[in-house]
Amino acid sequence: MHQSEINNWIRVAARLEAAGLTETMFYQRARAISLGEPDPLQGFGVEADGDQSGP
């Protein structure tokens, strides 16, 4: 994942925290990515960045 994408996830996590929406999967994903942890949705068909092979 590019640094610009990580920076976006950091902003998303901060805004969700400010809104009190820390129990959502979207927040959990943003927080994990912003901390450098694995994407919690990787096992659910979400492709990794750069893995865009196809027709």
Backbone torsions as a table, in degrees:
resi	resn	phi	psi	omega
1	MET	NA	136.7	-179.4
2	HIS	-73.6	153.6	-178.7
3	GLN	-59.4	-35.4	179.5
4	SER	-62.9	-35.9	177.3
5	GLU	-69.3	-41.0	177.7
6	ILE	-61.9	-42.8	177.9
7	ASN	-60.2	-38.4	177.1
8	ASN	-63.6	-42.8	178.8
9	TRP	-64.0	-34.9	176.7
10	ILE	-62.0	-44.2	178.7
11	ARG	-65.5	-40.9	178.4
12	VAL	-60.6	-47.3	-179.7
13	ALA	-60.1	-43.8	-179.3
14	ALA	-63.0	-41.6	-179.2
15	ARG	-69.7	-37.9	177.2
16	LEU	-67.3	-38.8	175.9
17	GLU	-60.6	-46.0	-179.2
18	ALA	-61.3	-31.6	-179.9
19	ALA	-87.1	-2.8	-180.0
20	GLY	75.8	23.0	-176.4
21	LEU	-104.8	52.5	-175.9
22	THR	-88.9	-0.7	-180.0
23	GLU	-96.9	3.3	-177.5
24	THR	-88.9	153.5	176.8
25	MET	-65.7	-32.5	178.5
26	PHE	-62.2	-42.4	177.1
27	TYR	-65.8	-45.0	-179.0
28	GLN	-59.7	-38.8	177.9
29	ARG	-67.0	-47.5	-179.6
30	ALA	-59.9	-42.8	-178.9
31	ARG	-65.6	-45.5	-179.8
32	ALA	-60.9	-48.2	-178.6
33	ILE	-63.9	-41.5	-178.6
34	SER	-67.0	-23.6	177.9
35	LEU	-92.2	1.2	179.4
36	GLY	81.4	13.8	178.2
37	GLU	-86.9	164.9	178.4
38	PRO	-61.0	147.0	176.8
39	ASP	-66.0	119.2	-178.0
40	PRO	-65.7	-13.7	179.4
41	LEU	-97.2	1.5	-178.9
42	GLN	-57.2	-35.7	-178.7
43	GLY	-79.5	1.1	-176.9
44	PHE	-114.1	32.2	176.2
45	GLY	84.7	5.7	175.6
46	VAL	-83.0	118.6	-176.4
47	GLU	-76.6	146.1	175.5
48	ALA	-69.5	151.2	178.5
49	ASP	-58.2	134.0	179.4
50	GLY	90.6	-11.7	179.4
51	ASP	-95.9	71.8	-175.8
52	GLN	-116.9	40.8	177.6
53	SER	-71.8	142.8	-179.3
54	GLY	172.9	-170.6	-176.9
55	PRO	-64.9	NA	NA
